[in-house]
């Protein structure tokens, strides 16, 4: 039987990371490939207690259909936390609960993007956003990242030459690079956008996971009417609930609600109720501090192991928070070729290619430090260092295959 699939789905690749995770599931492999929280930190008993309370007190109600916008007390909690942590006034009516941040990206694609529309993303950029937006067939413009954040000169050139609808940014501990945009950099970016007719999407799944340095203002402080915020409980509570949210202006929210209704009516209501019960029954700040203390030790262990075991010519970002760092290999070393060699040594990472638009065979890669404990981090980086050394030796002897 010949099935006529849509053109849009034929042009969207599978998630490269999801395919890698199938390979890296072998327990002998030390995997830095996933963007996973550390399961040892999940508040299992507290979540179980929250579920028990909800079923005992509201059992029949929580099994019913609910509103598209999401559970009102949960949205009120999110609004109050924005006020407390970021000094942002976010009306509850401007919050939509989604099935993780990934659905938020899909809904924004549905609402904004027609085939051929121009959107701006970072380079390297978040693979999940590239995949979600690609379904709607936009034309991507990429702006390189440096240690301060966006290359605003490049951004200005793009804005002068085109009329993009959206710019998508992960300004705090970016996935995949770990880079955070400085306050001055954010002001420059905001000034460039302020007179233009486009929305800025600020995706912030890692914002609460800062280990060193000071918190930096949200773009919503500089562009209150043009900033769309995305958030998630996946990194600070548990990812399996798939509870995220969008904060958007009134006119955008109206269209998002329509798209959400057409997509799934509403986000998993039981999950919303259990998450809410967990939040009001426990101190989220204390739980986040526990996560931060653990991840910071893992981050420091990975940075010190990189210094100790990786050869000269390899550089890395030094993230102040989040879950990732970014390695740049010596020139002409292909990270995808290195991946195969590293896998033979029972260590996995994500080659940089999927985080770029239209670029291949690159010498960059992403490492995750949050889901691997410290002893395995050291051993994994040591194995990676051996794989890199062997690749460099092959290159010196003229036997290195670049693809």
Phi and psi in degrees as a GROMACS rama.xvg file:
@    title "Ramachandran Plot"
@    xaxis  label "Phi"
@    yaxis  label "Psi"
@TYPE xy
-88.6641  112.252  UNK-2
-95.7601  129.41  UNK-3
-94.8473  88.7928  UNK-4
-72.576  157.459  UNK-5
-67.5413  150.423  UNK-6
-61.1151  -36.0195  UNK-7
-65.4837  -37.335  UNK-8
-76.3455  -26.1617  UNK-9
-68.8116  -26.1345  UNK-10
-93.9571  -1.91687  UNK-11
-101.14  120.81  UNK-12
-74.5747  160.523  UNK-13
-63.55  157.474  UNK-14
-65.8398  116.556  UNK-15
-60.5376  -38.1326  UNK-16
-66.496  -41.5066  UNK-17
-62.6921  -36.8722  UNK-18
-67.382  -40.1831  UNK-19
-62.8267  -40.5462  UNK-20
-61.8906  -28.36  UNK-21
-63.2038  -37.0255  UNK-22
-75.7604  -40.7697  UNK-23
-80.1642  1.60171  UNK-24
-72.4077  -15.7174  UNK-25
-54.781  123.839  UNK-26
-63.8188  -17.373  UNK-27
-77.1082  -16.485  UNK-28
-89.9064  130.273  UNK-29
-85.8768  112.304  UNK-30
-106.144  119.221  UNK-31
-101.767  17.5498  UNK-32
-85.1949  -39.5221  UNK-33
-76.3828  156.788  UNK-34
-99.1437  54.3083  UNK-35
-101.057  140.506  UNK-36
-66.7778  163.657  UNK-37
-81.0189  115.447  UNK-38
-63.4621  -21.8678  UNK-39
-64.3524  -18.0672  UNK-40
-97.5237  -2.15213  UNK-41
-64.6567  132.765  UNK-42
-81.0179  71.2915  UNK-43
-61.2977  -52.0264  UNK-44
-65.6928  -37.7434  UNK-45
-65.9212  -39.683  UNK-46
-68.6276  -38.5256  UNK-47
-62.4707  -42.6675  UNK-48
-62.88  -40.3099  UNK-49
-63.0311  -41.3835  UNK-50
-64.1211  -41.9258  UNK-51
-60.5808  -44.3484  UNK-52
-60.6292  -46.4971  UNK-53
-63.6018  -43.296  UNK-54
-71.2344  -37.2241  UNK-55
-69.3483  -37.9535  UNK-56
-96.3042  -28.267  UNK-57
-135.006  26.25  UNK-58
-46.7593  -50.5086  UNK-59
-71.9561  -35.7481  UNK-60
-65.4607  -40.311  UNK-61
-77.1081  -6.94689  UNK-62
-94.576  1.74832  UNK-63
-92.7592  165.032  UNK-64
-59.1324  158.616  UNK-65
-136.431  -175.186  UNK-66
-78.233  151.175  UNK-67
-61.0512  -40.2108  UNK-68
-64.2913  -26.8397  UNK-69
112.533  165.748  UNK-70
-61.3088  120.815  UNK-71
-58.2127  -48.3345  UNK-72
-58.8524  -33.4715  UNK-73
-67.4264  -42.0227  UNK-74
-65.489  -36.1665  UNK-75
-64.913  -38.0273  UNK-76
-62.2167  -45.0781  UNK-77
-62.4018  -43.9809  UNK-78
-60.3443  -43.2844  UNK-79
-65.4651  -35.5049  UNK-80
-71.3  -35.8233  UNK-81
-59.54  -40.6022  UNK-82
-66.0125  -44.0681  UNK-83
-70.5445  -44.479  UNK-84
-92.3355  -30.9514  UNK-85
-123.059  1.38063  UNK-86
54.6592  41.7823  UNK-87
-111.445  130.154  UNK-88
-86.8029  107.534  UNK-89
-120.213  108.191  UNK-90
-62.1366  140.977  UNK-91
-57.691  -35.8841  UNK-92
-66.0019  -14.1113  UNK-93
-98.8678  14.8551  UNK-94
-114.326  128.67  UNK-95
-119.939  123.255  UNK-96
-78.3475  132.099  UNK-97
-124.072  167.239  UNK-98
-81.7162  75.8281  UNK-99
75.6461  168.601  UNK-100
-65.3352  -25.2099  UNK-101
-63.9192  -39.5276  UNK-102
-66.589  -34.4871  UNK-103
-58.1222  -42.6303  UNK-104
-63.6332  -42.9564  UNK-105
-62.8057  -43.2543  UNK-106
-63.802  -39.653  UNK-107
-65.1458  -37.8746  UNK-108
-60.9549  -44.2777  UNK-109
-62.124  -40.8549  UNK-110
-75.5355  -34.9441  UNK-111
-108.194  -34.3475  UNK-112
-100.069  119.986  UNK-113
-99.782  159.336  UNK-114
-54.9248  128.297  UNK-115
90.1812  -7.03475  UNK-116
-65.6441  147.892  UNK-117
-94.2298  131.818  UNK-118
-133.378  152.455  UNK-119
-109.988  133.946  UNK-120
-133.745  165.209  UNK-121
-73.7724  158.205  UNK-122
-129.35  115.471  UNK-123
-69.699  156.998  UNK-124
-124.367  165.202  UNK-125
-66.4546  122.285  UNK-126
-60.4346  -38.4835  UNK-127
-61.9007  -36.2523  UNK-128
-72.2014  -41.6692  UNK-129
-58.3856  -45.0999  UNK-130
-67.5472  -44.8279  UNK-131
-63.1133  -44.3809  UNK-132
-73.4944  -30.9799  UNK-133
-60.9963  -28.7229  UNK-134
-53.8233  -32.9723  UNK-135
-95.9856  7.81921  UNK-136
58.8586  50.9857  UNK-137
-81.9945  174.996  UNK-138
-105.918  116.714  UNK-139
-83.4255  137.429  UNK-140
-114.267  133.294  UNK-141
-111.813  140.326  UNK-142
-117.841  119.984  UNK-143
-62.5778  151.182  UNK-144
-98.5006  144.535  UNK-145
-124.431  -173.216  UNK-146
-64.5412  -18.1919  UNK-147
-92.6949  -15.56  UNK-148
129.321  -138.351  UNK-149
-68.2107  146.501  UNK-150
-78.8668  94.266  UNK-151
-70.825  -22.8608  UNK-152
-64.1872  -44.8137  UNK-153
-63.8237  -42.0253  UNK-154
-58.7229  -45.0209  UNK-155
-61.0327  -41.2587  UNK-156
-61.2471  -42.8869  UNK-157
-64.7523  -43.7835  UNK-158
-64.5286  -34.2111  UNK-159
-70.3681  -28.8535  UNK-160
-99.2659  -12.6699  UNK-161
-143.061  177.612  UNK-162
-127.588  71.4859  UNK-163
-69.9525  152.554  UNK-164
-87.0912  -33.8122  UNK-165
-139.688  151.344  UNK-166
-126.983  127.889  UNK-167
-110.383  125.238  UNK-168
-134.928  147.736  UNK-169
-119.663  84.9019  UNK-170
-75.8463  -18.4381  UNK-171
-107.816  112.35  UNK-172
53.8879  58.1177  UNK-173
-54.9454  142.883  UNK-174
-97.9525  113.187  UNK-175
-105.24  -8.0635  UNK-176
-82.015  -24.1023  UNK-177
81.3458  -2.39899  UNK-178
-73.3223  141.639  UNK-179
-114.316  136.27  UNK-180
-72.5714  133.868  UNK-181
-71.3623  165.543  UNK-182
-63.1337  -43.2521  UNK-183
-62.5307  -39.7439  UNK-184
-63.9492  -40.8268  UNK-185
-65.2763  -40.2488  UNK-186
-61.849  -43.0819  UNK-187
-61.0324  -46.015  UNK-188
-60.4031  -46.385  UNK-189
-61.5697  -40.0926  UNK-190
-62.9161  -38.2238  UNK-191
-66.9704  -33.6584  UNK-192
-86.3732  -24.5831  UNK-193
-56.4165  -35.2949  UNK-194
-96.9792  5.47961  UNK-195
-102.324  158.911  UNK-196
-97.9205  74.862  UNK-197
-155.356  161.195  UNK-198
-101.023  146.574  UNK-199
-103.898  123.281  UNK-200
-96.5617  116.017  UNK-201
-103.922  103.486  UNK-202
-91.1996  124.496  UNK-203
-135.558  61.3867  UNK-204
-74.7338  -18.6806  UNK-205
-111.246  3.65376  UNK-206
-56.396  -32.5259  UNK-207
-80.0425  -7.37468  UNK-208
-100.285  57.882  UNK-209
-96.6124  130.875  UNK-210
-106.947  -33.3884  UNK-211
-138.215  162.01  UNK-212
80.6213  -174.447  UNK-213
-113.684  152.383  UNK-214
-65.1194  146.9  UNK-215
-118.079  145.288  UNK-216
-59.6474  146.496  UNK-217
-69.4304  152.562  UNK-218
-58.7096  -24.218  UNK-219
-63.4574  -23.9229  UNK-220
-67.743  -33.2997  UNK-221
-94.8863  -29.8834  UNK-222
-131.15  66.8482  UNK-223
-61.6387  -31.2793  UNK-224
-95.0325  -6.17338  UNK-225
-117.547  0.242702  UNK-226
-101.8  130.792  UNK-227
-109.555  122.881  UNK-228
-99.0511  140.009  UNK-229
-119.468  138.53  UNK-230
-141.56  171.128  UNK-231
-159.406  149.384  UNK-232
-94.6183  2.60447  UNK-233
-63.7085  -35.7284  UNK-234
-90.8992  -16.5677  UNK-235
-115.666  -9.16074  UNK-236
-124.225  -78.9153  UNK-237
-163.332  138.277  UNK-238
-75.7795  -24.2391  UNK-239
-68.3133  -19.5868  UNK-240
-65.4021  -28.5453  UNK-241
54.9064  52.2421  UNK-242
-111.337  111.359  UNK-243
-130.873  -170.743  UNK-244
-159.989  161.456  UNK-245
-121.125  136.77  UNK-246
-110.956  120.912  UNK-247
-143.312  154.589  UNK-248
-60.8846  162.834  UNK-249
-53.368  -49.0459  UNK-250
-66.4708  -35.5913  UNK-251
-71.3229  -41.1565  UNK-252
-60.3259  -39.7625  UNK-253
-55.9477  -44.4054  UNK-254
-73.2779  -35.861  UNK-255
-63.4625  -39.0154  UNK-256
-64.1424  -41.2054  UNK-257
-61.4074  -46.0203  UNK-258
-63.2419  -38.7612  UNK-259
-66.2904  -43.1576  UNK-260
-57.6727  -41.3384  UNK-261
-72.4804  -22.8649  UNK-262
-84.5672  -55.8308  UNK-263
-150.431  15.238  UNK-264
68.0565  -55.8978  UNK-265
-164.269  160.42  UNK-266
-72.3024  149.32  UNK-267
-36.171  110.155  UNK-268
-74.0121  -37.8311  UNK-269
-60.1879  -44.2683  UNK-270
-60.2297  -41.4883  UNK-271
-61.4007  -43.6371  UNK-272
-67.8172  -40.0221  UNK-273
-68.8199  -43.8656  UNK-274
-58.7386  -44.795  UNK-275
-62.045  -44.6412  UNK-276
-62.0483  -40.1847  UNK-277
-59.8601  -43.9355  UNK-278
-65.9762  -39.2895  UNK-279
-84.7174  -15.3051  UNK-280
-95.933  -9.96388  UNK-281
-134.655  165.304  UNK-282
-94.416  103.31  UNK-283
-62.4702  -36.3367  UNK-284
-61.1606  -41.0367  UNK-285
-64.8142  -40.4989  UNK-286
-64.9475  -42.7306  UNK-287
-63.5645  -38.9985  UNK-288
-61.4577  -38.634  UNK-289
-61.3166  -44.4288  UNK-290
-62.8183  -46.9238  UNK-291
-61.2213  -41.7455  UNK-292
-60.9558  -41.6909  UNK-293
-68.9164  -49.5122  UNK-294
-65.6222  -34.7692  UNK-295
-64.3236  -40.3723  UNK-296
-62.9664  -39.7022  UNK-297
-68.1322  -39.9633  UNK-298
-60.919  -48.3304  UNK-299
-63.4023  -38.5525  UNK-300
-63.5018  -42.1577  UNK-301
-66.3159  -42.3511  UNK-302
-64.2907  -41.224  UNK-303
-69.7765  -36.1421  UNK-304
-67.5892  -37.5933  UNK-305
-60.4065  -44.437  UNK-306
-61.8987  -36.5029  UNK-307
-83.1155  -40.0009  UNK-308
-109.149  -18.224  UNK-309
-91.8743  142.75  UNK-310
-70.6569  161.28  UNK-311
-61.0581  150.473  UNK-312
97.6321  -12.5447  UNK-313
-98.8316  127.91  UNK-314
-120.189  155.847  UNK-315
-138.102  152.914  UNK-316
-73.1314  161.743  UNK-317
-125.657  80.0734  UNK-318
-63.6879  145.139  UNK-319
-89.359  -2.88573  UNK-320
-174.422  -166.014  UNK-321
79.1235  -147.688  UNK-322
-134.819  -1.63948  UNK-323
-134.657  156.167  UNK-324
-137.87  167.167  UNK-325
-125.16  126.711  UNK-326
-104.838  139.573  UNK-327
-115.055  121.749  UNK-328
-85.605  165.605  UNK-329
-55.4997  151.811  UNK-330
-55.4882  145.262  UNK-331
72.5414  5.90153  UNK-332
-91.8372  121.487  UNK-333
-87.9848  121.004  UNK-334
-65.2077  -29.9895  UNK-335
-69.987  -36.8057  UNK-336
-66.5161  -42.0763  UNK-337
-61.9551  -35.1085  UNK-338
-57.1462  -45.166  UNK-339
-63.7884  -41.6956  UNK-340
-66.1336  -41.1876  UNK-341
-66.4528  -38.2529  UNK-342
-62.3509  -35.0983  UNK-343
-64.0761  -24.0656  UNK-344
-96.8427  10.3732  UNK-345
67.3155  42.9533  UNK-346
-141.544  141.42  UNK-347
-129.823  150.522  UNK-348
-148.31  -178.238  UNK-349
-109.249  115.399  UNK-350
-58.6012  153.97  UNK-351
-72.6308  -20.5247  UNK-352
-49.55  -46.0114  UNK-353
-65.3913  -13.0774  UNK-354
-91.0394  5.05516  UNK-355
-119.889  157.334  UNK-356
-101.907  117.382  UNK-357
72.4426  19.1573  UNK-358
-124.651  142.065  UNK-359
-138.252  163.251  UNK-360
57.6338  50.1928  UNK-361
-93.0059  165.736  UNK-362
-105.176  33.9855  UNK-363
-123.941  157.759  UNK-364
-157.248  157.735  UNK-365
-108.349  137.268  UNK-366
-119.735  135.222  UNK-367
-102.654  131.083  UNK-368
-108.673  -4.15303  UNK-369
-81.6124  -27.664  UNK-370
-104.807  8.63168  UNK-371
-122.829  127.41  UNK-372
-71.8579  164.751  UNK-373
-60.39  -40.4185  UNK-374
-64.2587  -39.1316  UNK-375
-74.1302  -29.7209  UNK-376
-59.6263  -48.0261  UNK-377
-62.0657  -45.8982  UNK-378
-65.628  -39.9019  UNK-379
-64.5089  -42.926  UNK-380
-67.5445  -34.7514  UNK-381
-62.3431  -43.6312  UNK-382
-63.7755  -42.0152  UNK-383
-61.565  -41.4768  UNK-384
-60.0698  -40.566  UNK-385
-63.112  -41.8909  UNK-386
-63.0523  -40.1971  UNK-387
-67.394  -43.911  UNK-388
-58.829  -42.8534  UNK-389
-65.2042  -37.6724  UNK-390
-65.4498  -42.0434  UNK-391
-65.2298  -37.4109  UNK-392
-65.1018  -41.6488  UNK-393
-60.8593  -39.4388  UNK-394
-66.0544  -41.3126  UNK-395
-61.2097  -34.3623  UNK-396
-90.8131  5.98332  UNK-397
72.147  22.2922  UNK-398
-114.043  8.38363  UNK-399
-79.1939  129.862  UNK-400
-98.1808  118.022  UNK-401
-76.0864  -16.4705  UNK-402
